Amino acid sequence: MEKTSQAYINSVLWQSCDTFRGKIDSSIYKDYVLVMLFVKYLSDTYKEKLEEYTKRYNGDQERIKRAMSRERFILDEYSTFDYIYSKRNDPEIGVIINKHLPQMRQ
């Protein structure tokens, strides 16, 4: 796995902020970017745990489900960054985000 550089992260964040310029006040769009970064982090962590349990329990879905239910954050498939990203061009993306992000639970 290739390590991500700080310069790359800065570049991606800057590009993210650029997408909001002119549409949202600059004092507010950072909130959107930070939320999406947090969702991305949770999604990646959740995916890693799922892979770990899948290997550990040899694909036994019942044991995997039980182990995942004990994780600190639980995501359904519609609350993941991958799902939200797949809907990024949907005209109802705001509705999708508002509907599914509250589904995340701690």
N, CA, C and O atoms as a GROMACS GRO file, in nm:
protein
  424
    1MET      N    1   0.085  -0.118   0.000
    1MET     CA    2   0.000   0.000   0.000
    1MET      C    3   0.089   0.124   0.000
    1MET      O    4   0.179   0.137   0.083
    2GLU      N    5   0.063   0.214  -0.093
    2GLU     CA    6   0.142   0.334  -0.106
    2GLU      C    7   0.101   0.438  -0.002
    2GLU      O    8  -0.018   0.459   0.021
    3LYS      N    9   0.199   0.502   0.060
    3LYS     CA   10   0.171   0.604   0.162
    3LYS      C   11   0.130   0.735   0.095
    3LYS      O   12   0.189   0.777  -0.004
    4THR      N   13   0.028   0.797   0.150
    4THR     CA   14  -0.022   0.923   0.098
    4THR      C   15   0.060   1.038   0.156
    4THR      O   16   0.082   1.043   0.277
    5SER      N   17   0.103   1.128   0.070
    5SER     CA   18   0.186   1.240   0.116
    5SER      C   19   0.099   1.356   0.165
    5SER      O   20  -0.018   1.368   0.128
    6GLN      N   21   0.157   1.439   0.248
    6GLN     CA   22   0.087   1.557   0.298
    6GLN      C   23   0.053   1.651   0.183
    6GLN      O   24  -0.054   1.713   0.183
    7ALA      N   25   0.143   1.663   0.086
    7ALA     CA   26   0.117   1.750  -0.029
    7ALA      C   27  -0.005   1.702  -0.108
    7ALA      O   28  -0.085   1.784  -0.153
    8TYR      N   29  -0.019   1.571  -0.123
    8TYR     CA   30  -0.134   1.516  -0.195
    8TYR      C   31  -0.263   1.546  -0.118
    8TYR      O   32  -0.363   1.588  -0.177
    9ILE      N   33  -0.261   1.524   0.012
    9ILE     CA   34  -0.379   1.552   0.096
    9ILE      C   35  -0.417   1.699   0.085
    9ILE      O   36  -0.534   1.732   0.069
   10ASN      N   37  -0.318   1.788   0.095
   10ASN     CA   38  -0.345   1.931   0.083
   10ASN      C   39  -0.407   1.966  -0.052
   10ASN      O   40  -0.500   2.046  -0.060
   11SER      N   41  -0.355   1.903  -0.157
   11SER     CA   42  -0.407   1.928  -0.291
   11SER      C   43  -0.552   1.884  -0.304
   11SER      O   44  -0.635   1.956  -0.360
   12VAL      N   45  -0.583   1.765  -0.253
   12VAL     CA   46  -0.720   1.714  -0.260
   12VAL      C   47  -0.815   1.803  -0.179
   12VAL      O   48  -0.925   1.834  -0.225
   13LEU      N   49  -0.772   1.844  -0.062
   13LEU     CA   50  -0.855   1.932   0.021
   13LEU      C   51  -0.880   2.066  -0.049
   13LEU      O   52  -0.991   2.118  -0.047
   14TRP      N   53  -0.776   2.120  -0.110
   14TRP     CA   54  -0.790   2.247  -0.179
   14TRP      C   55  -0.888   2.233  -0.296
   14TRP      O   56  -0.972   2.320  -0.317
   15GLN      N   57  -0.877   2.124  -0.370
   15GLN     CA   58  -0.969   2.099  -0.481
   15GLN      C   59  -1.113   2.083  -0.430
   15GLN      O   60  -1.208   2.129  -0.494
   16SER      N   61  -1.128   2.018  -0.316
   16SER     CA   62  -1.261   2.003  -0.256
   16SER      C   63  -1.320   2.138  -0.223
   16SER      O   64  -1.437   2.165  -0.249
   17CYS      N   65  -1.238   2.223  -0.165
   17CYS     CA   66  -1.286   2.357  -0.131
   17CYS      C   67  -1.319   2.436  -0.256
   17CYS      O   68  -1.415   2.513  -0.257
   18ASP      N   69  -1.241   2.417  -0.363
   18ASP     CA   70  -1.268   2.488  -0.489
   18ASP      C   71  -1.406   2.456  -0.544
   18ASP      O   72  -1.470   2.542  -0.604
   19THR      N   73  -1.453   2.334  -0.524
   19THR     CA   74  -1.585   2.297  -0.577
   19THR      C   75  -1.696   2.376  -0.511
   19THR      O   76  -1.803   2.393  -0.570
   20PHE      N   77  -1.673   2.426  -0.390
   20PHE     CA   78  -1.775   2.502  -0.318
   20PHE      C   79  -1.766   2.652  -0.341
   20PHE      O   80  -1.862   2.724  -0.316
   21ARG      N   81  -1.652   2.700  -0.388
   21ARG     CA   82  -1.633   2.844  -0.405
   21ARG      C   83  -1.741   2.902  -0.497
   21ARG      O   84  -1.767   2.850  -0.605
   22GLY      N   85  -1.801   3.009  -0.451
   22GLY     CA   86  -1.905   3.074  -0.528
   22GLY      C   87  -2.044   3.019  -0.503
   22GLY      O   88  -2.143   3.086  -0.531
   23LYS      N   89  -2.053   2.900  -0.450
   23LYS     CA   90  -2.183   2.839  -0.422
   23LYS      C   91  -2.221   2.852  -0.275
   23LYS      O   92  -2.338   2.868  -0.240
   24ILE      N   93  -2.119   2.846  -0.190
   24ILE     CA   94  -2.139   2.851  -0.046
   24ILE      C   95  -2.039   2.950   0.012
   24ILE      O   96  -1.926   2.958  -0.034
   25ASP      N   97  -2.080   3.023   0.113
   25ASP     CA   98  -1.991   3.116   0.179
   25ASP      C   99  -1.867   3.042   0.231
   25ASP      O  100  -1.878   2.933   0.286
   26SER      N  101  -1.750   3.101   0.213
   26SER     CA  102  -1.624   3.034   0.248
   26SER      C  103  -1.613   3.000   0.397
   26SER      O  104  -1.539   2.909   0.433
   27SER      N  105  -1.685   3.070   0.481
   27SER     CA  106  -1.680   3.037   0.623
   27SER      C  107  -1.760   2.911   0.655
   27SER      O  108  -1.748   2.856   0.764
   28ILE      N  109  -1.842   2.866   0.561
   28ILE     CA  110  -1.928   2.750   0.582
   28ILE      C  111  -1.880   2.625   0.511
   28ILE      O  112  -1.896   2.515   0.563
   29TYR      N  113  -1.820   2.638   0.391
   29TYR     CA  114  -1.791   2.518   0.315
   29TYR      C  115  -1.689   2.426   0.380
   29TYR      O  116  -1.685   2.307   0.350
   30LYS      N  117  -1.608   2.481   0.468
   30LYS     CA  118  -1.513   2.394   0.540
   30LYS      C  119  -1.588   2.289   0.623
   30LYS      O  120  -1.538   2.178   0.644
   31ASP      N  121  -1.706   2.324   0.669
   31ASP     CA  122  -1.786   2.228   0.746
   31ASP      C  123  -1.824   2.108   0.660
   31ASP      O  124  -1.822   1.994   0.708
   32TYR      N  125  -1.859   2.133   0.534
   32TYR     CA  126  -1.895   2.024   0.444
   32TYR      C  127  -1.775   1.934   0.416
   32TYR      O  128  -1.786   1.812   0.417
   33VAL      N  129  -1.660   1.996   0.392
   33VAL     CA  130  -1.539   1.920   0.362
   33VAL      C  131  -1.499   1.837   0.484
   33VAL      O  132  -1.464   1.719   0.469
   34LEU      N  133  -1.502   1.894   0.602
   34LEU     CA  134  -1.465   1.820   0.722
   34LEU      C  135  -1.560   1.704   0.750
   34LEU      O  136  -1.515   1.597   0.791
   35VAL      N  137  -1.689   1.724   0.727
   35VAL     CA  138  -1.785   1.615   0.747
   35VAL      C  139  -1.755   1.501   0.650
   35VAL      O  140  -1.756   1.384   0.689
   36MET      N  141  -1.729   1.534   0.523
   36MET     CA  142  -1.700   1.429   0.425
   36MET      C  143  -1.569   1.358   0.458
   36MET      O  144  -1.558   1.237   0.436
   37LEU      N  145  -1.470   1.429   0.509
   37LEU     CA  146  -1.346   1.364   0.552
   37LEU      C  147  -1.372   1.267   0.666
   37LEU      O  148  -1.316   1.158   0.670
   38PHE      N  149  -1.457   1.306   0.758
   38PHE     CA  150  -1.491   1.219   0.871
   38PHE      C  151  -1.567   1.096   0.822
   38PHE      O  152  -1.540   0.985   0.867
   39VAL      N  153  -1.661   1.116   0.732
   39VAL     CA  154  -1.737   1.004   0.676
   39VAL      C  155  -1.642   0.909   0.601
   39VAL      O  156  -1.656   0.787   0.611
   40LYS      N  157  -1.547   0.965   0.529
   40LYS     CA  158  -1.450   0.883   0.457
   40LYS      C  159  -1.367   0.801   0.556
   40LYS      O  160  -1.345   0.682   0.534
   41TYR      N  161  -1.322   0.864   0.662
   41TYR     CA  162  -1.244   0.793   0.764
   41TYR      C  163  -1.326   0.679   0.826
   41TYR      O  164  -1.278   0.566   0.837
   42LEU      N  165  -1.449   0.709   0.866
   42LEU     CA  166  -1.535   0.605   0.925
   42LEU      C  167  -1.560   0.491   0.827
   42LEU      O  168  -1.556   0.374   0.865
   43SER      N  169  -1.585   0.526   0.703
   43SER     CA  170  -1.612   0.424   0.601
   43SER      C  171  -1.492   0.334   0.579
   43SER      O  172  -1.505   0.212   0.571
   44ASP      N  173  -1.374   0.394   0.570
   44ASP     CA  174  -1.252   0.314   0.550
   44ASP      C  175  -1.225   0.224   0.669
   44ASP      O  176  -1.188   0.108   0.653
   45THR      N  177  -1.243   0.278   0.789
   45THR     CA  178  -1.222   0.199   0.910
   45THR      C  179  -1.321   0.084   0.917
   45THR      O  180  -1.284  -0.029   0.950
   46TYR      N  181  -1.446   0.111   0.887
   46TYR     CA  182  -1.550   0.009   0.889
   46TYR      C  183  -1.520  -0.101   0.787
   46TYR      O  184  -1.535  -0.220   0.816
   47LYS      N  185  -1.478  -0.060   0.667
   47LYS     CA  186  -1.445  -0.155   0.562
   47LYS      C  187  -1.327  -0.244   0.604
   47LYS      O  188  -1.328  -0.365   0.579
   48GLU      N  189  -1.226  -0.185   0.667
   48GLU     CA  190  -1.110  -0.262   0.715
   48GLU      C  191  -1.153  -0.365   0.819
   48GLU      O  192  -1.109  -0.480   0.816
   49LYS      N  193  -1.239  -0.324   0.912
   49LYS     CA  194  -1.288  -0.417   1.015
   49LYS      C  195  -1.368  -0.530   0.952
   49LYS      O  196  -1.355  -0.646   0.992
   50LEU      N  197  -1.451  -0.497   0.856
   50LEU     CA  198  -1.530  -0.598   0.788
   50LEU      C  199  -1.440  -0.701   0.719
   50LEU      O  200  -1.464  -0.822   0.727
   51GLU      N  201  -1.337  -0.654   0.652
   51GLU     CA  202  -1.241  -0.744   0.587
   51GLU      C  203  -1.169  -0.830   0.690
   51GLU      O  204  -1.148  -0.950   0.668
   52GLU      N  205  -1.130  -0.769   0.802
   52GLU     CA  206  -1.061  -0.842   0.908
   52GLU      C  207  -1.149  -0.954   0.963
   52GLU      O  208  -1.104  -1.068   0.977
   53TYR      N  209  -1.273  -0.923   0.993
   53TYR     CA  210  -1.364  -1.024   1.047
   53TYR      C  211  -1.399  -1.131   0.943
   53TYR      O  212  -1.416  -1.248   0.976
   54THR      N  213  -1.408  -1.091   0.818
   54THR     CA  214  -1.437  -1.188   0.712
   54THR      C  215  -1.326  -1.291   0.704
   54THR      O  216  -1.352  -1.411   0.689
   55LYS      N  217  -1.202  -1.246   0.713
   55LYS     CA  218  -1.088  -1.340   0.712
   55LYS      C  219  -1.086  -1.423   0.840
   55LYS      O  220  -1.069  -1.545   0.835
   56ARG      N  221  -1.104  -1.357   0.954
   56ARG     CA  222  -1.096  -1.427   1.082
   56ARG      C  223  -1.201  -1.537   1.095
   56ARG      O  224  -1.173  -1.645   1.147
   57TYR      N  225  -1.322  -1.509   1.047
   57TYR     CA  226  -1.432  -1.604   1.062
   57TYR      C  227  -1.463  -1.681   0.934
   57TYR      O  228  -1.570  -1.740   0.920
   58ASN      N  229  -1.369  -1.680   0.841
   58ASN     CA  230  -1.381  -1.757   0.717
   58ASN      C  231  -1.514  -1.734   0.645
   58ASN      O  232  -1.573  -1.828   0.592
   59GLY      N  233  -1.560  -1.610   0.644
   59GLY     CA  234  -1.682  -1.576   0.572
   59GLY      C  235  -1.812  -1.612   0.641
   59GLY      O  236  -1.918  -1.596   0.581
   60ASP      N  237  -1.806  -1.659   0.765
   60ASP     CA  238  -1.928  -1.693   0.840
   60ASP      C  239  -2.006  -1.564   0.869
   60ASP      O  240  -1.971  -1.488   0.959
   61GLN      N  241  -2.111  -1.541   0.791
   61GLN     CA  242  -2.185  -1.415   0.798
   61GLN      C  243  -2.246  -1.385   0.934
   61GLN      O  244  -2.250  -1.269   0.976
   62GLU      N  245  -2.291  -1.486   1.003
   62GLU     CA  246  -2.351  -1.465   1.135
   62GLU      C  247  -2.246  -1.413   1.235
   62GLU      O  248  -2.272  -1.319   1.310
   63ARG      N  249  -2.130  -1.474   1.235
   63ARG     CA  250  -2.023  -1.430   1.326
   63ARG      C  251  -1.971  -1.292   1.288
   63ARG      O  252  -1.940  -1.210   1.374
   64ILE      N  253  -1.961  -1.267   1.158
   64ILE     CA  254  -1.916  -1.136   1.110
   64ILE      C  255  -2.015  -1.029   1.152
   64ILE      O  256  -1.975  -0.923   1.203
   65LYS      N  257  -2.143  -1.055   1.133
   65LYS     CA  258  -2.248  -0.960   1.170
   65LYS      C  259  -2.244  -0.931   1.320
   65LYS      O  260  -2.257  -0.816   1.362
   66ARG      N  261  -2.226  -1.036   1.401
   66ARG     CA  262  -2.220  -1.019   1.546
   66ARG      C  263  -2.099  -0.935   1.586
   66ARG      O  264  -2.110  -0.844   1.668
   67ALA      N  265  -1.984  -0.964   1.526
   67ALA     CA  266  -1.862  -0.888   1.557
   67ALA      C  267  -1.876  -0.742   1.514
   67ALA      O  268  -1.836  -0.651   1.588
   68MET      N  269  -1.932  -0.720   1.397
   68MET     CA  270  -1.948  -0.582   1.348
   68MET      C  271  -2.046  -0.504   1.434
   68MET      O  272  -2.033  -0.382   1.447
   69SER      N  273  -2.144  -0.571   1.491
   69SER     CA  274  -2.242  -0.501   1.575
   69SER      C  275  -2.180  -0.449   1.704
   69SER      O  276  -2.238  -0.365   1.772
   70ARG      N  277  -2.063  -0.499   1.737
   70ARG     CA  278  -1.994  -0.455   1.858
   70ARG      C  279  -1.893  -0.344   1.833
   70ARG      O  280  -1.829  -0.294   1.926
   71GLU      N  281  -1.879  -0.304   1.708
   71GLU     CA  282  -1.787  -0.195   1.673
   71GLU      C  283  -1.842  -0.062   1.723
   71GLU      O  284  -1.963  -0.046   1.741
   72ARG      N  285  -1.753   0.033   1.744
   72ARG     CA  286  -1.794   0.163   1.797
   72ARG      C  287  -1.889   0.237   1.702
   72ARG      O  288  -1.988   0.294   1.746
   73PHE      N  289  -1.859   0.234   1.573
   73PHE     CA  290  -1.945   0.298   1.474
   73PHE      C  291  -1.998   0.191   1.381
   73PHE      O  292  -1.924   0.103   1.336
   74ILE      N  293  -2.126   0.199   1.351
   74ILE     CA  294  -2.191   0.102   1.264
   74ILE      C  295  -2.250   0.178   1.146
   74ILE      O  296  -2.325   0.274   1.163
   75LEU      N  297  -2.216   0.132   1.026
   75LEU     CA  298  -2.264   0.197   0.905
   75LEU      C  299  -2.345   0.098   0.823
   75LEU      O  300  -2.309  -0.019   0.811
   76ASP      N  301  -2.455   0.146   0.768
   76ASP     CA  302  -2.522   0.062   0.669
   76ASP      C  303  -2.465   0.100   0.532
   76ASP      O  304  -2.391   0.197   0.521
   77GLU      N  305  -2.499   0.024   0.430
   77GLU     CA  306  -2.437   0.047   0.300
   77GLU      C  307  -2.467   0.186   0.243
   77GLU      O  308  -2.389   0.237   0.163
   78TYR      N  309  -2.577   0.248   0.283
   78TYR     CA  310  -2.614   0.380   0.231
   78TYR      C  311  -2.546   0.495   0.306
   78TYR      O  312  -2.554   0.610   0.262
   79SER      N  313  -2.481   0.464   0.416
   79SER     CA  314  -2.414   0.567   0.495
   79SER      C  315  -2.264   0.571   0.470
   79SER      O  316  -2.192   0.646   0.535
   80THR      N  317  -2.217   0.491   0.377
   80THR     CA  318  -2.074   0.487   0.351
   80THR      C  319  -2.033   0.596   0.252
   80THR      O  320  -2.114   0.645   0.173
   81PHE      N  321  -1.908   0.632   0.259
   81PHE     CA  322  -1.854   0.730   0.166
   81PHE      C  323  -1.867   0.679   0.023
   81PHE      O  324  -1.900   0.755  -0.068
   82ASP      N  325  -1.841   0.550   0.002
   82ASP     CA  326  -1.848   0.493  -0.133
   82ASP      C  327  -1.987   0.510  -0.193
   82ASP      O  328  -2.000   0.544  -0.311
   83TYR      N  329  -2.090   0.488  -0.113
   83TYR     CA  330  -2.227   0.504  -0.163
   83TYR      C  331  -2.255   0.650  -0.196
   83TYR      O  332  -2.307   0.682  -0.303
   84ILE      N  333  -2.220   0.739  -0.104
   84ILE     CA  334  -2.244   0.882  -0.126
   84ILE      C  335  -2.168   0.929  -0.249
   84ILE      O  336  -2.220   1.006  -0.330
   85TYR      N  337  -2.044   0.883  -0.262
   85TYR     CA  338  -1.962   0.922  -0.377
   85TYR      C  339  -2.024   0.871  -0.508
   85TYR      O  340  -2.020   0.940  -0.609
   86SER      N  341  -2.081   0.752  -0.504
   86SER     CA  342  -2.143   0.696  -0.625
   86SER      C  343  -2.265   0.780  -0.668
   86SER      O  344  -2.306   0.773  -0.784
   87LYS      N  345  -2.321   0.856  -0.578
   87LYS     CA  346  -2.438   0.940  -0.606
   87LYS      C  347  -2.402   1.086  -0.625
   87LYS      O  348  -2.490   1.172  -0.629
   88ARG      N  349  -2.273   1.117  -0.637
   88ARG     CA  350  -2.226   1.256  -0.640
   88ARG      C  351  -2.287   1.340  -0.750
   88ARG      O  352  -2.297   1.462  -0.735
   89ASN      N  353  -2.328   1.281  -0.861
   89ASN     CA  354  -2.387   1.357  -0.971
   89ASN      C  355  -2.540   1.353  -0.971
   89ASN      O  356  -2.604   1.408  -1.060
   90ASP      N  357  -2.596   1.289  -0.873
   90ASP     CA  358  -2.741   1.280  -0.860
   90ASP      C  359  -2.794   1.419  -0.824
   90ASP      O  360  -2.741   1.483  -0.733
   91PRO      N  361  -2.898   1.466  -0.892
   91PRO     CA  362  -2.951   1.598  -0.858
   91PRO      C  363  -3.006   1.607  -0.715
   91PRO      O  364  -3.024   1.717  -0.662
   92GLU      N  365  -3.032   1.494  -0.654
   92GLU     CA  366  -3.085   1.490  -0.518
   92GLU      C  367  -2.977   1.454  -0.415
   92GLU      O  368  -3.009   1.399  -0.309
   93ILE      N  369  -2.851   1.484  -0.444
   93ILE     CA  370  -2.742   1.444  -0.355
   93ILE      C  371  -2.760   1.501  -0.214
   93ILE      O  372  -2.728   1.434  -0.116
   94GLY      N  373  -2.810   1.621  -0.203
   94GLY     CA  374  -2.833   1.680  -0.071
   94GLY      C  375  -2.935   1.600   0.010
   94GLY      O  376  -2.917   1.578   0.129
   95VAL      N  377  -3.040   1.558  -0.056
   95VAL     CA  378  -3.143   1.477   0.010
   95VAL      C  379  -3.085   1.342   0.052
   95VAL      O  380  -3.112   1.293   0.161
   96ILE      N  381  -3.004   1.283  -0.036
   96ILE     CA  382  -2.941   1.154  -0.006
   96ILE      C  383  -2.853   1.165   0.117
   96ILE      O  384  -2.859   1.080   0.207
   97ILE      N  385  -2.772   1.268   0.122
   97ILE     CA  386  -2.683   1.289   0.237
   97ILE      C  387  -2.765   1.311   0.363
   97ILE      O  388  -2.738   1.249   0.466
   98ASN      N  389  -2.864   1.399   0.357
   98ASN     CA  390  -2.947   1.426   0.475
   98ASN      C  391  -3.023   1.304   0.523
   98ASN      O  392  -3.046   1.288   0.643
   99LYS      N  393  -3.062   1.219   0.431
   99LYS     CA  394  -3.139   1.100   0.466
   99LYS      C  395  -3.050   0.992   0.528
   99LYS      O  396  -3.091   0.927   0.625
  100HIS      N  397  -2.932   0.971   0.473
  100HIS     CA  398  -2.852   0.855   0.513
  100HIS      C  399  -2.744   0.882   0.617
  100HIS      O  400  -2.712   0.791   0.693
  101LEU      N  401  -2.689   1.000   0.624
  101LEU     CA  402  -2.586   1.023   0.725
  101LEU      C  403  -2.638   1.012   0.868
  101LEU      O  404  -2.565   0.964   0.954
  102PRO      N  405  -2.759   1.054   0.896
  102PRO     CA  406  -2.809   1.033   1.031
  102PRO      C  407  -2.824   0.884   1.068
  102PRO      O  408  -2.841   0.850   1.185
  103GLN      N  409  -2.816   0.794   0.967
  103GLN     CA  410  -2.827   0.652   0.993
  103GLN      C  411  -2.702   0.597   1.061
  103GLN      O  412  -2.706   0.488   1.120
  104MET      N  413  -2.593   0.671   1.054
  104MET     CA  414  -2.471   0.628   1.120
  104MET      C  415  -2.497   0.635   1.271
  104MET      O  416  -2.560   0.730   1.319
  105ARG      N  417  -2.450   0.536   1.343
  105ARG     CA  418  -2.473   0.544   1.486
  105ARG      C  419  -2.347   0.507   1.562
  105ARG      O  420  -2.261   0.433   1.513
  106GLN      N  421  -2.340   0.560   1.679
  106GLN     CA  422  -2.225   0.533   1.765
  106GLN      C  423  -2.268   0.440   1.876
  106GLN      O  424  -2.186   0.404   1.961
   0.00000   0.00000   0.00000
